[in-house]
Amino acid sequence: MPFQHPEEVGHGHVIERYAARKDSGHARYLVLKSGRFLRPDWPHGERFAHQLIDDAATITDPELEALLGYEWRSRLTAAWLIGVDRRARFRERLGDLLLASEVCFSGGAYCFALARFGTPADAEILTAYLDRYLPRTDLRYDQPAALGALLRLDARLGTHHADRFTRPDGLWDQWVNALAHLRGDLSYTPAEFRRRTDLRCDFANGWTRPRS
């Protein structure tokens, strides 16, 4: 997919306005990437959440497209704003970006958004991603985030898409065990990545205003 600076589509303001915005002394994309907003002792949490929710509600679809068409910082931010506001009309766009895996760091945000949408169509995208990338034991992309999101969707939808990935000696175990230092690492269990997805979705649920 081609990369295009937002200025080229008449939205040069979106990087400073949304991705690099500093509500806590740090650029928003850095806070989203680090996950520090999930820590209860982080002093900027409430302000950060309010600003994120406000922007998710007011950013326009063309502005989101401008962010999604550029590099990882803007894509990560756009996906979070899409997920928080549950703009499911971006499902196919996010799915294409996730499967393409062109840039670093943003894939986890796509998975968050798909988990927030919460439908069988989102589970299908995550399943397709895992089918493509779990067999690639040489690639350390967004397999953990995708599995965590799929496990959350399975729990909510009463489905079992993740079962064939997580069975003993299945694709997940093979992907983890391809690196010797990860074997037996409890931070690389499916349950741990489901927990991380839940934390992000619960954060959004806790702050998002009810739709009228």
C-alpha positions in Angstrom: 0.0 0.0 0.0 1.4 3.4 -0.9 2.4 5.9 1.8 1.1 9.4 1.5 1.9 12.4 3.8 -1.4 13.9 5.1 -0.4 17.2 3.5 -0.8 15.6 0.1 -4.5 15.1 0.8 -5.2 18.5 2.5 -4.9 17.3 6.1 -1.4 18.3 7.1 -2.7 19.2 10.5 -3.6 15.7 11.6 -0.1 14.6 12.8 0.3 17.5 15.3 -3.4 17.5 16.2 -3.9 13.9 16.9 -0.7 11.7 16.8 1.9 14.1 18.3 -0.6 15.8 20.7 0.9 16.2 24.2 -1.7 15.9 26.9 0.8 14.5 29.4 4.2 15.8 28.4 4.6 13.0 25.9 3.3 12.6 22.3 0.1 10.7 22.2 1.4 7.9 20.0 4.2 7.2 22.5 1.8 6.9 25.3 -0.4 4.6 23.3 2.5 2.5 22.3 3.9 2.2 25.8 0.6 1.4 27.5 1.5 3.7 30.4 -2.0 5.1 30.4 -3.2 1.7 31.8 -1.2 2.1 35.0 -3.4 3.3 37.8 -0.6 5.4 39.3 0.1 7.3 36.2 -0.8 11.0 37.1 -2.0 12.0 33.7 -4.4 9.1 33.1 -7.7 11.0 33.5 -6.7 13.9 31.3 -5.2 11.6 28.7 -8.4 9.5 28.6 -10.7 12.5 28.3 -8.7 14.0 25.4 -8.5 10.7 23.6 -12.3 10.1 23.9 -13.0 13.6 22.8 -10.8 13.3 19.7 -12.2 9.9 18.9 -15.7 11.4 18.8 -14.8 14.4 16.8 -12.2 13.4 14.3 -13.6 13.1 10.8 -13.4 10.0 8.6 -11.2 11.9 6.0 -8.8 12.8 8.8 -8.6 9.2 9.9 -7.9 8.1 6.4 -5.1 10.7 6.2 -3.6 9.2 9.3 -4.0 5.6 8.1 -2.3 6.5 4.8 1.0 7.5 6.5 3.6 5.9 8.8 3.3 3.9 12.0 2.8 6.7 14.5 -0.2 8.1 12.6 -1.6 4.6 11.9 -1.3 3.6 15.5 -3.1 6.7 16.6 -5.8 6.4 14.0 -6.5 2.8 14.9 -6.9 3.7 18.6 -9.3 6.5 17.8 -11.3 4.2 15.5 -11.4 1.5 18.1 -12.4 3.9 20.9 -15.3 5.3 18.9 -16.1 1.8 17.4 -16.2 3.1 13.8 -16.7 -0.3 12.3 -16.9 1.1 8.8 -13.1 1.1 9.0 -13.0 -2.7 9.6 -12.0 -3.7 6.1 -9.3 -0.9 6.0 -7.8 -2.0 9.3 -8.0 -5.6 8.2 -6.0 -4.9 5.0 -3.4 -3.0 7.0 -3.1 -5.7 9.6 -2.7 -8.5 7.0 -0.2 -6.4 5.0 2.0 -5.7 8.1 3.9 -3.0 6.4 5.1 -1.0 9.4 6.1 -1.7 13.0 4.1 -1.0 16.2 0.7 -0.2 14.6 -0.6 -3.8 14.3 -1.5 -4.1 18.0 -3.7 -1.0 17.6 -5.6 -2.6 14.7 -6.2 -5.7 16.8 -7.5 -3.5 19.6 -10.0 -1.9 17.2 -11.2 -5.2 15.9 -11.6 -6.5 19.5 -13.7 -3.3 20.2 -15.9 -3.9 17.2 -16.7 -7.3 18.6 -18.3 -9.2 15.7 -17.7 -12.5 13.8 -16.3 -10.4 10.9 -13.6 -9.2 13.2 -12.8 -12.7 14.4 -12.5 -13.8 10.7 -9.8 -11.1 10.1 -7.8 -12.0 13.2 -8.1 -15.7 12.2 -6.8 -14.9 8.7 -3.9 -13.0 10.2 -2.9 -15.8 12.5 -3.2 -18.4 9.7 -0.8 -16.3 7.7 1.7 -15.2 10.3 1.9 -17.9 13.1 3.5 -20.4 10.7 6.2 -17.7 10.1 8.3 -18.5 13.2 10.9 -16.1 11.9 8.6 -13.1 12.1 7.9 -11.4 15.4 5.0 -9.2 14.3 1.6 -8.8 16.0 0.8 -12.4 16.6 0.4 -12.0 20.4 -2.0 -9.0 20.0 -4.0 -10.8 17.3 -4.4 -13.9 19.5 -5.4 -11.9 22.5 -8.0 -10.1 20.5 -9.3 -13.3 19.0 -9.6 -14.9 22.5 -11.6 -12.0 23.7 -13.9 -12.2 20.8 -14.3 -16.0 21.2 -15.3 -15.4 24.8 -17.8 -12.7 23.9 -19.3 -14.5 20.9 -19.3 -18.0 22.2 -17.0 -19.2 19.4 -13.8 -21.2 19.3 -11.7 -19.8 16.5 -8.6 -19.6 18.7 -8.7 -23.3 19.8 -6.8 -24.7 16.8 -4.0 -22.2 17.4 -3.6 -22.7 21.1 -3.9 -26.5 21.4 -0.7 -28.1 22.8 2.1 -28.2 20.3 -0.1 -26.2 17.9 0.9 -23.1 15.9 1.1 -20.8 18.9 3.4 -23.1 20.8 5.6 -23.6 17.7 5.8 -19.8 17.2 6.8 -19.2 20.8 9.2 -22.1 21.1 11.1 -21.1 18.0 13.0 -18.7 20.2 14.6 -20.7 23.0 14.5 -17.8 25.6 10.6 -17.7 25.3 10.0 -21.3 26.1 8.2 -21.5 29.4 7.9 -17.7 29.6 4.6 -17.0 31.3 4.4 -13.5 29.7 4.0 -15.3 26.4 0.9 -17.4 27.2 -2.4 -16.9 25.4 -4.0 -16.0 28.7 -1.6 -13.2 29.2 -2.3 -11.7 25.8 -6.0 -12.0 26.4 -5.5 -10.2 29.6 -3.7 -7.3 27.9 -6.4 -7.0 25.3 -9.0 -6.9 28.1 -7.1 -4.1 29.8 -7.2 -2.0 26.7 -10.8 -2.6 26.0 -11.8 -2.1 29.6 -10.0 1.2 29.5 -12.0 2.3 26.5 -15.2 1.0 28.0 -14.6 2.8 31.2 -14.1 6.2 29.7 -16.2 6.1 26.5 -19.4 8.0 26.9 -22.6 6.1 26.1 -24.0 6.7 22.7 -27.2 8.7 22.6 
